[in-house]
Amino acid sequence: MTAPAAKPAMLPFARPCISEAAVQAVAAVLRSGWITSGPKVVEFEQAFAAATGAANAIAVNSATTGLDLVFAALDLQPGDEVIVPSINWVSGPNMVELNGGTCVFCEVVPGTLNCDLDHVARLIGPRTRAIMPVHFAGAPVDLDRLRALVAGRPITIVEDCAHAAGAHFRGRPIGGDSEVAVFSFHPTKNLTTAEGGMIACRDGELAARLRVLRFHGIRKDAWKNHSRSGKDLYNVTAPGRKGNLPDTLAVLGIHQLADLERMNAERARLAAIYQRELAGLRLCRPLDQALGDGDVHAWHIFVVLVAPGVERAAVVDGLERRGIGTALHFPPVHSQTFYRQKYPGCSLPASEDVGARLLTIPLFPGMGDEDVARVVAALRQVEAELLP
Ligand SMILES: Cc1ncc(COP(=O)(O)O)c(C=O)c1O
């Protein structure tokens, strides 16, 4: 009797890349006696501001919390509209809703999955309070054009930079000159702190409001007060959130940030192999890069679009049988139950079409060339099965 074929080891779509030095640094914080927000957060914020050129950097415990704090600090009012792409993680739209605003979903350009700025231009109206583009997969949105669209109007551009740590637009780091930009440090992200995020913003007053709202609405740093001398009572100036990042995670962020350029360069190198090897496939095609002069793609994820008429679930199954993990970034938000019920008339044909065809295949800096070759070979085999 022949033994059943061994199941191939699973290659996930993403895996964090954490140095031994970072592990030691986390252990040192754990042993230090001060494990929540403190000097490591300050150091991380300063390093992030220096790396991006941002005037202010505010560490938070997730990008979701960061977006929540931004809409709270902007004092979003009922009826205020926020234009946001529907091909998106639900965080941004959810935070608009929780802060009393109204989502106005825009289309994406099918080739890049970045906001369709022609559609955004048509959606801007008297109630538009903010526009929240996503630098999808790490490819920068055309910020010059977006800024020109809102020039002279009371509209804030809230950049969702969850995919964009290390990306550049026209030679400038994303977040460096943003009105307000929110990064994610979730485990699949280019820079991870396990959970965490960073708000970068230009205006000092907005930054001060965000810092107060980040910690219960208390105006002073509690960690500077831990000697409890009694003379420095805290003072709540607004009902705030609890959004602070602990030092145990901030120290990981300091190490990841120092390694970000190298890790992103490796992502870009692997992505270039995919671009070359997948070019002739009928089963699927990679997203367009669409980079301008001075743009740097962060290559957070590698997304392909399954050819029209091919059943995506069959591709996912075929890859899974060969030990290749995949993910979906993202089904349209407007088709989720809550949003369908709240915005029943919302119809976005381009988003609905690509939302059913997009598929994320493995990309992370610890992958070897042989892993990329394995994914490409698996896609070719699945193509032979599904499109003989
Ligand atoms: C586009 C986008 N925005 C926001 C988030 C939320 O990030 P976090 O998990 O840090 O809250 C994510 C996370 O996947 C994302 O992909």
The ligand as a Tripos MOL2 file, in Angstrom:
@<TRIPOS>MOLECULE
LIG
   16    16     1     0     0
SMALL
NO_CHARGES

@<TRIPOS>ATOM
      1 C1         -6.9150   49.8140    4.8050 C.3       1 LIG1
      2 C2         -6.8750   49.5260    6.2760 C.ar      1 LIG1
      3 N1         -7.2650   50.4710    7.1440 N.ar      1 LIG1
      4 C3         -7.2400   50.2680    8.4650 C.ar      1 LIG1
      5 C4         -6.8280   49.0720    8.9970 C.ar      1 LIG1
      6 C5         -6.9020   48.8670   10.4800 C.3       1 LIG1
      7 O1         -5.6710   48.6220   11.0800 O.3       1 LIG1
      8 P1         -5.5970   48.0880   12.5820 P.3       1 LIG1
      9 O2         -5.7680   46.6100   12.5380 O.co2     1 LIG1
     10 O3         -4.2250   48.5050   13.0420 O.co2     1 LIG1
     11 O4         -6.6600   48.7540   13.3530 O.co2     1 LIG1
     12 C6         -6.3980   48.0480    8.1440 C.ar      1 LIG1
     13 C7         -5.9510   46.7740    8.6960 C.2       1 LIG1
     14 O5         -5.9190   45.7520    8.0690 O.2       1 LIG1
     15 C8         -6.4230   48.2830    6.7490 C.ar      1 LIG1
     16 O6         -6.0460   47.3360    5.8850 O.3       1 LIG1
@<TRIPOS>BOND
     1     1     2 1
     2     2     3 ar
     3     2    15 ar
     4     3     4 ar
     5     4     5 ar
     6     5     6 1
     7     5    12 ar
     8     6     7 1
     9     7     8 1
    10     8     9 2
    11     8    10 1
    12     8    11 1
    13    12    13 1
    14    12    15 ar
    15    13    14 2
    16    15    16 1
@<TRIPOS>SUBSTRUCTURE
     1 LIG1         1 GROUP 0 **** ****
